């Protein structure tokens, strides 16, 4: 699921991001949140954090 969220973020697919995050919220544990953060940090180009 984390890979799918990362890909949707990379593609800028807001509809899919919302759907996946909703599902992720239903299933997530604290360790999943840290894994998501780490995955997104490596997926975004430097300086792109917080930008749309």
PyMOL commands that set and color helices and strands:
alter all, ss='L'
color gray80, all
select helices_A, chain A and resi 2-11+14-27+30-43
alter helices_A, ss='H'
color red, helices_A
deselect
rebuild
show_as cartoon
